[in-house]
Amino acid sequence: MSYNGQTELPPPIVVADRAFTQETPVTQPTHFDGNEYQVPAGETNIQYEQSNNYNQYAQYQETAPQQEQQTYQAYEPQAEVPQQEYAPADSEEPQEKEAPQDEYGQLVAFIRAQKGTSNDEEGNDGSRIVKKRNWLMPWKVREVRVNKDGEEEAISQKVPSSWLETDVFQGISESEATKRRSQFGYNELESPHENLVLKFIGFFRGPVLYVMELAVALAGGLRDWIDFGVIIGILMLNAFVGWYQEKQAGDIVAQLKAGIALRATVIRDGQEKEIEAREVVPGDIVVVEDGMTVPCDGRVLASYDDKDLSQATAIRRRMEETRQSGGEDDDDDVGVDKGPAIIACDQSAITGESLAVDKHIGDKVFYTTGCKRGKAYVLVEEIAKQSFVGKTAALVTKGGDGGHFQKVMGSIGTSLLVLVIVFVLVIWFAGFFRSIEIARPKDNNLLVYTLIFLIIGVPVGLPCVTTTTMAVGAAYLAKREAIVQKLTAIESLAGVDVLCSDKTGTLTANKLSIHEPFTSEGVDVNFMMAVAALASSHNVNSLDPIDKVTLTTLREYPAAIEELESGWETKRFTPFDPVSKRITSEVRKDGKDYTAAKGAPNAILKLCAPPKEQADQYRKVAGDFASRGFRSLGVAIEEDGKWRLLGLLPMFDPPRSDTAATIAEAQSLGISVKMLTGDAVAIAKETCRMLALGTKVYDSQRLIGSGGMAGSAIHDFVEAADGFAEVFPEHKYQVVEMLQHRGHLTAMTGDGVNDAPSLKKADCGIAVEGASDAARSAADVVFLDEGLSTIITSIKVARQIFHRMKAYIQYRISLCIHLEIYLLLSIIILDETIRANLIVFIALFADVATIAIAYDNAPHARQPVEWQLPKIWIISVVLGIILAGATWITRATMFLTGGGIIQNFGNVQEILYLEVALTENWLIFVTRLGGGESDITLPSWQLVGAVAVVDIIASIFCLFGWLSGAEQRNFLTAPHGGWTDIVTVVRVWAFSFGVIVICALVYYIMCRIPALDNLGRRNRSNKNEVMEDFFANVQRLTLVHEKGEDGHDVYSFNTRLEVDDEE
């Protein structure tokens, strides 16, 4: 492969006591002509002479029920494609021989023996590495590179070349792995072990909390030590409760996550062992196979089936010969000398390529990409943080934001801050006209009023309560077998209105069975079953469901097993390809070559091109099978260059028993379920009919606008469809994208490597039970239980969590508006306020009581939820005005001679404090009702208990006159020393209850006003015909390459429809 205009060999393969390591490559200009490499005489043909003993294989058929785990593996090379560019490893060093050396030989040996300058030496650029201590933690020492100007530079963590000289079959030792891990850390992008102290300090950061910290400073400046201490107590309490509950919930999720952590197979101490992928270190030998996520950036060393490394050595020898021959074009990257592809990886998340990229010996594989086929030994060169993906992720993290939920919280907090500033300015402006002092007297001055408004206008518990609610909800979901990868996924899951579901395993039971096969005229059914087995993977430890049911069905055909034992050998096996839609196996028997094929009926029919009468019968039978819900597989065999159509294998996967009821429930929740499957249209329609899902199911060609459909018409079509059949992974991505263009929040289920792009694209990616590592990595939520019912249940739970957060936010905004309006008018009209220390306790009790909202028995909405901030603000302001009016009534009655509604017997401050505390605490029971969008549920005992305790404490404050500001005396001899009569307390309770009833009625009515109910909702059918038509036309464009009359290359753009018509 070319590297800086030159060509080098892949890294050497190191094996103890074997001479496989080649000499250090000397770069020369080379050219790979792209032709098939012919194996020299005497060498093993690695592509065509891989034998397969079918006597052993047939024994597996007979003993399958008892020996499902019997190991039988066939070499499975892939089709050759142009190789991928790679950069050679630093480990290509020759094996030193003990022989006399000349002057230059000794010099070269000396140079190679140097591992770099020491920490005390200067680099060529004048830089040097020094040790520094952190001023905050002086016991910690770190190494930094200092340039010649004394400025710090980053030290690049480069893996020593000696670490990459690992024996393929011996690997590294556990002790060496521990040593390397201590230097490079764990193989993960972000360490889950957060600093608990820093995490706790994080609960004191944010605009809302900064205002409360300003209030602390102001209280200290006014020498109001009670307020100073209580405000600090509020901040500490909120921080501790939020930290503890988030930690507790996180521990539960982390415990379950450990059960689904990515795994990797490594060679350690000469033994294969499975470990967590995070424990992989540079220099490890990793076994990469189909279905798993690549745990590192590394190099393909050899096929797993190349047990003596003869094939890899032959390839390296040929590459050496090619290099030494020279005289080839440096720019030609085609390298057939690398032999057949060993594995194929899905790099769509990195490069955008929809098809898997074949990897040959020496090619580089990338961290987090999914292996789609093959099995190979891979040398770990870089782990997560040093990998290509890791470096990219670091850049994204630096420039990223906190997601939609953080934006909503920031918007609410900012709005409340602006409101506080406006009220404070009004107070200061009015204060100058009323000649109110800035700092004197002690209780009624502008600074005290400012302190009060800072306390009441900023919901200090907002970050704590919302974060805690989501964390507790995530722990609850974890108990329901749903692992939330990130907390913000809860918000997305609650708002989903379209669920794109795969069929197998989610809507169906994933229990395939083969019914009576159809055979063409003159074909023996046992021979056809044997050919179907030949065209199946022979690695019995990792069979896919179709291959497994094909092989196990042979128990019912003893003659087919005898046929397999009659001397068949496999030369080459090509796994399923989503483009050709078939599996092929090149086999030999009695010195004669054959090719067995199995795949989609149309793909096999096109391959064989039988006579019209036979083709018509074949299509009719396939259609009959599909109309009955059977998935058919065509079987064919090639002999002497001529294909013979053998027949069809009808397979049936019954729907799950609970799927139909679950789909009906999903529809009642406002969720549209769309089925996306690779099966034929007729099969998909029959499955939808059985599940009452609808019969508007179409093939994937409609997604590109077959028949010249306009782009907007395609979007309409996707919205109205019940499902799509014969889809590829890119079609799933396209469906999700079109639905998102229309404003839908889309969830996508998946389990395979191919599903990873669409899972990332969806608003909420869902990895179903049994999903591959790649799918789980791409998903937002991972389910450990099968079926659609667990997904719908989790959506309902997510809506409950969302409801709790929305109820608290409405409640907290109303509280701020309530006190801001009352105190503003009270200060301007009466030059009077509620004492600052009582205001502090109101804020404290409000936050303490409502932390329990995280455990409330919240209802779930019957429609997809969203924030609707304009609606939230309107309702909250109205409720705040009602509460402010009630407080004014309470204050005004104390001017009446007879006391009015509130008996004029007690302390004004304490009575106002009690009325405000009761109405505000009880308001949470109003906002949790949910209006008309959900059912009414009883509050949890935690919420009722927390509110009751706070109300009792507030009543005791009022009864005994604590913090009332009046001189405290013996209440028996001097009854007016700040305490309040018990009768007055009872009347305040009754009055407050009446106020809450009024608030509940107003809230109920406002939630049912259609104009208000739709206020702030997103348009979930947002149509932009111009842009949709434009993008549809762009997608249809195809670059056509032709030869002109003069022999020159001619390129032109045609639509895909025109190209299809020409073909």
N, C-alpha and C positions, 0 to 999 in steps of 0.2 A: 504494500500500500504506500502511496505517496505521502511523504511527510516533509514539508519544506522543500518540495521539488525532488526529493530523493525517495528511495524505497528501502524499507527495513523489514526484518523478519519479526514475527510475533515473539513475545517473551519466551525464553527457553523453558522447557518442561523438566523439572527436577524430580528425579526418582532415586532413592537411595540404592547404591551399589549397581546402578545402571548408567550406561554412557549415552544418555539421551540429550544432554546439554550440548549445543553446538558452539562453535567458535563465535567470538564477538563479531556481529555483523559489521561489514564495512560498506557504507552507503555508496551506491552507484546508480546512475540513471538506468531505469528499467521500464519495460512495457509488457503488460499482460494482454494478450491478443483476444481474450474472451472465448477461446474455443475449449471444447471438452478436453480435459487432460487425459491422455492415454497412459495407463499404468505401465511402467517398464516391465520387461520380462523378468520373472522371478520375484516381483513384488506382489503383495496382496491387493487385489482389487477391492478397495473399501466400499465401493458403491454397489457392486454386483455379486460379491461372493460372501455375503453374510448369511450363513446357514441357519436353519431353524429346524429343530427336531420335532416333528409333529407327533411322534410317539409320546413324548412328554406332554405335548399340548393336548392330545386326545385324552390322556389320563386326567387332565384337569376337568374335562367335560364330564367324565364319569364320576368324579369325586367332588364336583363343585359344591354340593350342599354341605359336605363335611370339611372341605379344605378350600374355603374361599380365599385364603391368604397365601396359597401356594405360589411360590415365585417362579415366573416364567417370563423372560423378557426377550424381545427381539430388537435388533438394531434398527432404528427408525430414522435414517437420514432424510433430509428434506430436499425439495427441488432447489437447484442452483440458481442464484440470482446474483447480480452485481454486488460485490462485497462492500461492506461499510468501511468508511475511513476510520483509521485508528491511529493513536499515537503510541509508539513503542514504549514499553516499560523501562525503567532505569535498571532493571535487574539483569539485563543481558550481559553477563560477564563470563568470560571463559573459565573453565576449570583449570586451575594452575597445575602444571606438571613439575615435579621435582627434577630439574635438569639444569646443567650449567647454563648460565645466562651471560650474554655479552653485556657491554656497557649500557646499551639502550634497553635491553631486556630488564636489567636491574633498575633502570630509571623508571620504566613503565610500571614495574612491580611496586616501586616506592610510591608513585603517584596514585595507583589504585588503592594502596593501603591507607591513604589519608582519607579520613571521614569528614573533613571540614575543619575549620578553625575552631579553637576553643572559645569559651564564653569571654575570656579576657582579651582575646586578640581582636584586632581591627579587621574589617572587611576591606575589599578592594576599593570601595567607595568611601572609605573613611568611617563607616559606621561600626558600632561595637555593641555588644550585649552586656547590660548591667543589671544588677539586682536592685529592686526598689521595694520599699514597704508602704502599705496602704496607711495613710494617716489616720483613717477611721478605725482600721483593724491592724495595728502595727505588728501583730504576731504573724500576719500573712506576708509572704515574700513572693514577688512575681518578677519574671524576667522580661525586660523590654529592650528593644533595639533603639539605640540613640545614634542619630546621624552626626555628621561633623559639626553641625550647627547647634547640637545639644537638644534637638527636637526628637520626640518619641516617634517610632515607626512600628507598624505591625510586624510581628514575626510570623512568617508563613510556616504552617505545620506541614512539613513534607515528610512522607514516609521514607525511612532509610531504604536504600536499594537492597541491602542485605535481608530485609524483612520479606522481600518478594521472591526469595530463593527458597520457596517452601516445597518439600517433597509432596508430590500429588497424593500418594497413598498413605503417607505417614502423617501429614499435616503438622500442626504445631502442638506443643504440650499445653495443658491447662495452666501451668505456672507461667509459661511464656505469654499466654493469652491475657492472664491477669496483669502481668507487667505492662503489656502494650495498652491495655484498657486504662491503666492508671495514667498513661501519658496522653492518649487520644480521647479518652472518655467513652461513653456508651454510644452505640450506633443508633442515634436518634436525633431528630432535628431540634427538639426542645425537651429538656429534662423535666419529667413530671415531679421531681422532688423540689418543690418551691421552698424558698427561704420563708419559714413561717413568721419570722419577725418582720421581714419586709412586706409580707402579705398583710400582716396586721396593720402596719403603717400605711398601707395603701388605702385603708378605710378612712383615713384622715385627709385624703386628697380629692380634689374636685371643686368646682365652683361653689356648689352649695355648702360644702364643708368649710371652704375658705371663709365664707361669710360668717359662719358660726365661730370660727377661730378669731375673726375680727371682733365679734361680739365679746369673746373672752377677754381680748385685749382692752376693749372699751370698758367692760365691767371692772377689770383690774385698775384701769385709770381712774374710774369713779370711786374706787375703794369699796365697791359693793361686793364684799367677799362672799356673801351667801350666793348671789347670782354667779359670781366667778366660779365657785366650787361646783354649783349645780350644773352649769353649762358644760364644764369639763367632764362632770359625771355623765351627762347625756352623750357627749362625744365618745367617751370611753365605753359606755354601755352599748351604744349602737355598733361601735367597732368590734367589741368582743362578741356580741351576739351574732353579727354578720359573719365574722371570721370563724366562729365555732360551728355554726350551722352549715356554712359552706364547706368547711373542712370535713364535718361528719358526713354530709351528703357526698362529697368528693371521694371519701374513703370507700363508700359503698359502691359507687360507680367504678372506681379504680380496681376494686376487688373483682368485680365481674369482667372488667376489661382485660384483666390478666388472663382470664380464661379464653379470650379471643385474640390475644396478642399474636402478632405475626411471628411465625416460626421459621427457622432455617436449619437445614441439614449441613453440618460441617464435618470435616475430618480432623479429629483430635486424638493424638497419641495412637495413630494407626487404626482408629475405629470411627465408623460413622455414628454420629449422635445428633439428636434433634435438640436444639436450644432455642431460646427466644432470640429473635433477629437483633434485638438491641445489644446482645452480647457478642456479636461478630466483631472481629478486630482486623486491622490491616495485616495481610499475609496469610489469612485463613484460606483454606480451600473449601468452597461452598458447592454443594450439589444443587443445581437449578433445574427444575423440571416443570412440565406443563401444569398450569393452574396456580403456581405460586408467584409471589412478588419477589423480584430481584432485590436482595437486601443490601446492595452495595454498588459502587462503580467498580467494575472489574473486567478481566480478560477471560475469554473462553479458552481453556487449555486443551480439552479433549472431550470426546463423547464419553458418556457414562459407560457405554458398552465396550469401549476400547480398553479392556482390562489390562493388556500388556503394553499399551501405548504405541503399538506398532503402526496403527493408522496415523496418529498424530506425528510420529517420527517420520513416516514416509512423506507426509505433507510438508513438514519442515525441510526435508531433504530436497524435495522438488522446488520449494521456494528458494533454497540455497542455490540450486542449479540455475534457476531463473535469474537470480540476482547476479550470479557470476557470469552468465551469458551476456548480459548488458545489451546495449544497442536498441533499447525499446523506449517508447514515448513515455516521458515522465508524467504526463498529464492524464494518462489512461489509468483509471482506478479499477478496471475490471480485473479480478484476480482469480481465475478458475483454479490456479494451483492450490488454493486453499481447500479444495475438495468440496464435498456436499455440505449444505448448511447443517449445523449441529442442533441449534435451537432456533426458534422464532419468537421475537418479543414485540409486544404492543407498545409502541413509543408515541402513541397519539397524544398523550398528555404533555409530551415534550416538543415533538416536531409537528404534530397535527396530521401525521400520516394515518389514514384510516386502516390500511392493511398492515399486517404484522411484518416486521423487518427480519429477514433471515440473518443469522449470526454464524460465521465460520470461525475456524480456529484462529485465534489472535484478535478477533473483533472485540470491541468494547461493549459491555452491557451497562445499563444505567440504573441507578437506585430508584425504586418504586415502580419501575416498569413491570409489566406482567408477562410471564412466559406463557405462550400459547401452545407450543408443542416442542417436543424433544426433551433431552435430558443431558446435562453436561457438567463437567468440572469447571469451576470458575475461580480464578485467583482474585482475592479481594485487594484492590489497590487503594480505594478511598472509601471511607465510611460516610455516614449521613452528612455531617456538617461540612466535610471537605468535598462532597460529591457535587456534580453539576446541579442537581436538583436542590441540594442544600444551599449552595451559594446563591442560586436564584431565589430561593425562599427567604434568605436573609435580606435580599434587596426588597422583596415584596413586603416583608414584615416592617422594614424601616419606613416604607411609604404607605402602609395600609391604614385603614380606619377600623373602628370598633364594630361596624355592622349597623343594621337598621335599628336594633333595640337601643344601642347606645345613643344613636342620633335622636330617637324619640325622647329618651330620658334627658339628653342634653337640651333639647328644645323646650321641654317642660321646665327644667331648672332655670334656663336662661330667661324664659318668660316671667317666672316668679321673681327672679332677681330684678328684672326691669321694673316690674310692678312695685316692688319694695322701694326701689330708688325713687320712683315717681311719688309714692306716698310720703317718703321722707322729705322730698323737696317741697311738697305741699305743706307738710307740718312746719318746716323751717320758714317758709314764706308766710304762713298764717301766724306763726309765733312772733315774727318781727312786728306784725300789725297789732298783736295782742300784748306786746311788750313782755313776752316770756323770756326769762333769762336763759343763757346758753348752758351754764353750769350750776346755777343756784336758783332756788333752794335745792335741798338735797333730792327730794322725790319728784318735783315737777319742774323739769328743765329740758331743754332741747336735746341734750346729750342722752338723758335718760329715755326720752321718747324715741330717739334714734336706736338706742339699745333694744327697746321693746319691739320696735318694728323689725329689726334684724332677726330677733328671736322668732317672732310669729310669722314672718313672711317667708322664711326659708325652711322647707321640710327636711330637717337634718336626717330623718330616717328614710328618706326616699331611696338613696342608693342601697342602703342596708336591706330594706324590706323587699325591694324588687329582686335584688341578687339572691337573697335568701329564698324567696319564693321559687325562683327558677332552680336553684340548687336542690332544694327539698323535692321539687317536682321531678328533677332528673333522677334522684335516688328512688322515688316512687316508681318511675318508669323502669328503672333497672330491675326492680322487684317483679315487674311485669314482663321481663325478658326483652326489654328494649334498652340498648346501651346508647346514650346520647353522647356523640363524639364532641360536640360543643354546645354550650347552653343556649346560644341564640337559635339553634335548630328547633327548639321548642316553639318559639314564636312562628317560625316558618311552617312547622307541622300543624299548628293551630289554624293557620290561614289557608291551608291547601283546599282548593276547590276542584282540582282535577288530579286523579290518581292513575298514572300509566303503569299497568301491571303486566309482568310477563305471565305466561300461561302455566308452564310446567313447574310444579312444586308450590305455586302460590294459589292459582285458581284450581289446579288439579292436584291429585294425590302423589304424583311422580312415582307411580307404580306401574311401569310398562309391562305389557304382556303381548306376545305374538299369537294371533289367531290363525285360522286356516290359511296357509300361503296359497297364492295363485302362481301356477307355473305355465309357461308357454307350451305350445304343442310339442310333444316329443321330449320334454325335459323331465328328468327324474327329480322329485322333490328333495330326496336325500342329497343328490349332487348339488342342487341349488343351495341347500342349507350349508353344505361344506364350503362352497364358494363364498357365501356370506361370512362364514367364519374366517376364511382366508383374508377377506377384506376387512377384518376387525383388528384392533390393537391386541397384541398378545401379552402385554404387560398386565398381568392379572391383579397387580396391586393397585393399579390406578385406572380402572376401566370406567369409561363414561357410561351413562345409563343405557344408551342404544347398543353399544358393543356388548355390555354385560347381558342384556336380555337376549341378544342374538346368540351368544355363546351358551348361556344356561338353557336356552330352548333346545339345544342339541341333545339334551338328555332324552327328549321324546323321539329322537331320530337316531337310533343306534347305527344304522347303515351309514349315516353322515359321519359319525365318529370313526367308523372303519375306513371311510374314504380319506379322512385326515391322516390316518396312520399308514397310508399306503405310499409314503415316501415323498411328500411335498416339502419343498424348501423355499424360504423367503429370501429373495435377493434385495428387495427394496420395498419399504412401506411408506406411503405418503398419507398422513392423517387428513382429517376432514378440512377442506378448504372452503371458506364461505363464498368464494367467487365461483369455483367450479361446482360446489355443492355435492361433492362426492369424496369417497375414500378409495384409494387404489393400492394394490399390492402386487408387485412383480414377483412371481413365483416360478418354480421349476419342478418338474416331475419327469423321471425317466429320461433326463437329458433334454427335455423339451421345455421351452419358455412359454409362460402364460401371464396374463394380467387380469386379476380379479378386481371388480369394482362394485361398490355399493353406495347408494346415495338417493337424492331426490328423484322421483319418477321421471320428471321432464329432463333432468340432467342425464340420466342413464339412457333415456330414449334418444336424446340428441346424440349421444355417444355411439349408439348402435346403428341408428338409421335403418330400422327393419322395413320390410315391405309394408305398403299402406294398410293392407287388411290386418296384419299383425299389430301394427301401431295403433289402429283404430280400436281393436279389441283391448289392447293394453291401456289406452286412455280411458276407455269405458269402465274397465274394472277399477282403475285408480280413482275415477270419479265416484263410482259406487261406494268404494271404501271410505272416501272422504266424506260423502254425504251421510254416512253412518257414524262419523266421528273418528274413523281410523286414520292414523298417520302411516303412510305407505313408504317403503324403501324398495327402490328398484335394484335388481341384482343382475350382473352381466359378467361375461368372461371373454377375454381376447385370446385367440389362438391363430398363429401364422398371419398376424396383421388384420384379422377379421373378427369383429365383435359379434357376440351371440347374446341375445336378450333371453334371460332365463325366467324372470318372473317378478313377483312382488311379495313383500313381507308386510302384512297389515298389523300395525301396533296400536294398542289402545291404552290411554292414560285416563282413568275415570276422574270426574270432578270430585273435589273434596265434599264431604257431606254437609259442611257448614257454609260453603261458599255462596250458594244462592241466597240464603238468609242474610249473610253479611253484606252482599251487594245491595240488597233491598234496604238494609240499615244505612249503608253509606249514602245511597240516594236520598234517604230521608234526612240526612245530615247535610245535604247540599253538595255532596261530592259526586262528581261524574267519574265513573270507572271506565277506562279504555284499555282493551287488551291488545298487547303488541306481541306477536309470535312469529317465529320463523316457519310455522306450518303452512300448508296450503289453505287457500281461502275457504274451500268447502269444509275442511276440518275446523277451522276457526269459527265459521258460522254455526256449525253444529254444536260446538262447545258453548258458544254464546247463547244459543237457543236453549240448551240444557240448563244454563245458569240464569235465564231470564235477563240477560245482559243487553239484548237487542241483536238485531241481525244486520245492522248497517256496517258490515265488515268488508274491507276492500284490500286489494293487493298494494304493495309498496310503490308500484309505478305511478299511482295517483299522486304521490307526494311530489313528483317532479312535474306534475301537470300534463299527464298524457292527454293527447287530443288538443293540445294548445290552450289549456285552461289558463286564465289570468291568475296572477299571484294572489289577489284578494279572494278569488273563487277557491283557490287551494286552501287558504286559511279558513274560509267558511266550511269547506269540506272536512278539514281536520277537526274543527270544533264540533261538527254534527256527527262525526263517525263514532261508532261504538268500539271500533278496533281496526287494526291493520295486520295483514298476514304476509308471509314471505318477506319479512323485514330483515335487514342487515343492521349491525350496530349503528351505522351512520344514519339510518332511517329513524331509529329511536331518538337520536340526538336532534334530528330535524323536527320530529313531532313536538318534542319538548320546547324547542326554540320557537316554533310557530305559535304554540299555545302561550308562551311568555310574551310574544309580540302583541297578542290580543289582551294582555293584562291579567292572565290567569296565573295563580300560584300553583305550581305543578310539583307533584311528588312522583318519583320514578323508582321502581323496584328493579333489582338486578342481582345476579349472583356470579356472573362470569367475568373474565378479564375484558371481554369485548364491551361489557356494560359500563366500564369505568368512565369513559367520556360523558355519557348521558347522565350518569349518577352525579358527576361534578357539575354538569350544566343545570340540572334540575334545582328548583328552589329548596327541595328537601330530598336528597338522595337516600334511598333505603336499601341496605344490603340484607337480603332475606337469609333465612337459616341455611347453613351449608354453603354460603358464598365463599368465593375464592379470596385469597389475601388481597389481591388488587382491588376487588369490588369493595371489600370492607374498608380499605384505606381511602377510597374515593367517597364513601358514603358519609352522610351526616348522622344517620341513625343505623345501628346494627341490631337486627332481630335474631334472637336465639331460639325462637319458636316458629313452627311452620304455619303457613296459611295466611289468608287475607284478614281473618278475624282479629289477629293480634295487632295488625296495622291499624284497623279501624278503632280498636280499643285504645290504642296509643294516641290516636288523633283526638278522641274524646277527652283523654286525660290531659293532653296538651291544651285543649280549649279550656278545661277547668283551671289549669295553671295560669293561662292568659287572663281568665276572668278574675282571678284573685288579684293579679297585678293591676288590672283596669279598675277594680273596685277600690283598691287602696289609693290609686292616683286621684280618682274622682273625690274620694273622701278627704285627701290631704289638701287638694286645691281649694275645696269648699271651706276647710278650716282656716286657711290663709286669708281668703276673701272675707270670711266672717269677722275675724278680729281686726283686719285692716280697716274695713268700713266702720265698724263700731268705734274703734279707738280714734280714728281720724275725726269723726264727728264729735266724739266725747271731748277730745283735746281742744278742738276749735270752739265748741259751744260752751263747755263747762270748765275747760282747762283742768281736766281730770282724766285719770287713766287707771287701769288696774295695775297694782304694784308689780314691779319687774320680777320679784322673786316668785310671785304667784303665776305670772306668765310663763316663767321658766318651768314651773311644775306642770302647767297645762301642756306645754310642749313635750315634757318628759313622759307624762302619763299617756299622752296620745300615741307616742311612738312605741312605748312599752306594750300597750294593749294591742296595737295593730300588728306587731311582729307575729302574733299568733295567727294572722290572716293566712300565712303560709300553710297552715294545717287545717284550713276551713273546708267544710263540706260544700265546695263550690259547685254550682250547676254547670253543665256544659251547653254551649250555644248550639242551636239546631241548624245554624248556617255558618259558613266560614267566617272567622273573626278577623277584625282589623282595628287599628287604634281609633280612627275617627276623631282626631284631636279637636276639630271644631265643635263636634257634638259634646265631647267631654268638657270643654271649656264653658259652653253655654249652660249645660246642666249644673256644673259646679258653681258658676257665678250665681245662678238663680237660687240654689240651695244655700250659698253663702249669704245672700241678701236676706233670705227668710230667717236664718239663724241670727244675723245682725239685728233684724227687726225685733226678734224675740228678746234679745239681750237689752235692747232699748226699752222695751215694755217693762222688763224686770227693773231696770234702773228708774224709769219714770214713775212707777207705782210707789216707790219709796219717798216721793215728794208728796203723796196724798196723805191726808190726816188719818184715814182709817187703814192705810196700808194697801188698799186695792187688792190686786190679785196676790201680791206677795205681802205678807204681814210686815208692817214697818216695825220690826223688833229684832235687831241684830246689827251686825257690822256690814256696811255697804260692800266693802272689798270682798269679804268672805261669801256673801250671797251671790255677787256677780261671778266670783270664781267658781262656785258650785254649779250655777246655771250653765256657764260656758263649758265646764268639764263634762257635765251630764249630756248635754245636747251634742257636743262634739263626739264623745265616745259612742253614743248610741247611733250616730249617723252612719257608722260602718255597716250596721244592720240594714240600712236603706240601700246604700250603694252596692252591696253584695247581692241584691235581689236580681240584678241582671236585666231588668225591664222585660220587654216582650220577646227577647231573643232566646230565652232559655227557660227551663222549668224552675220552680221555686223549691229550694231545699232548706232544711233546718241547719242553723249554724253549728259548728263543731263545739265540743265541750271546752276545747282549748281557748277558742275565741270568746265564748260566753264567760268562762272563768276569768280570763285576763281582764275583760271589761268590768266584771263584777268587782274584782279586787280593787281596781283603780277607782271605781265609783265609791266604794266603801271608804277608801283612804281620803278621797275628796270630801266626803260627808263629815269625816272626823276632823279634817282641817277646818271645815266651816263651823262645826259644833263648838270646838274648843278655841277657835280664833287664832290658830297658828299662823304666823307670818302675816297677820292682818294689819300690822303697823300700829295698833293701839296698845297702850300699856297693859300688860297682863297682870290681873289681880285675882283674888279669890272670887270665883263666880257666885258663891253663896252670899257673900256680904256685899259685893259690888258686881251686879249682874250685867253691867254694860262694859266690861273690860275687853271686848273684841270677840267674844263668843256669840253664837247664834242660837236662838230658841229651837227646840226640836220640832215644834209645830211649823216654823218657817221652813225648816229643812224638808219636811214632808210635802209642804206646798210647792217648794221648788222642784221636787221630784215629780209631782203631779203635773206641774206646768211644763216641765221639760219633756215629759212623755207626750203631752198634747202637741208640742212643737214638732216632735219627731213624726207623729202621725200625719201632721200636715205635710211635712217634707216627703213622707212616703207616698202620699196621694199625688203630690205635684210630680215627683219622680216617675211614678207609674204612668201618669198622663203624658208627660213629655217624651217618655220612651216609646209611646205609641202614636206619636204624631208622625205621619209618613215623611213629610218634608225634613223633619229633624232626624228621623231614623236613617235616612239615606245621606245625610250630611257627612262629608268626609270619606265616603266609601270610594274605593278605587273602581274605575270602569273595567269590569272583567270581560268586556267584549269590545275592546278598543280597536277600531278599524281605521287603518291608514292605507287606502287603496293605492295611492300613488307609489309609496315606498314598497308596499308588498308586491305590486306588479314589477317594479324595477328589480328588486332582489330575485324574484322568480325568473326573470329574463336573464339575469346575470348567471344564475345557477345552470341555466340551460346551455350556456355558451360552451363550445368545445373547440379546442385547437386542433385543426386537421393538418396533417403533414402529408404532402404529395410530392412526386417528382415531376418537374416541368418538362416540356418538350426538349429543352436544351440540356436536360440532365441535372439541373440545379434543384435544390430543395425549395419547395414552395409551402408556405404556411398561411392558413386562412382560418377565420372564425366562422363556425356554423353553429346553429342551435342543435341541441342533442336530438331533437325530434327529426331534423333533417338528416343527421348522420344515421339514425336508426332506420329511416326509410331507405337510404341508399344501401345499407347493409341487407 
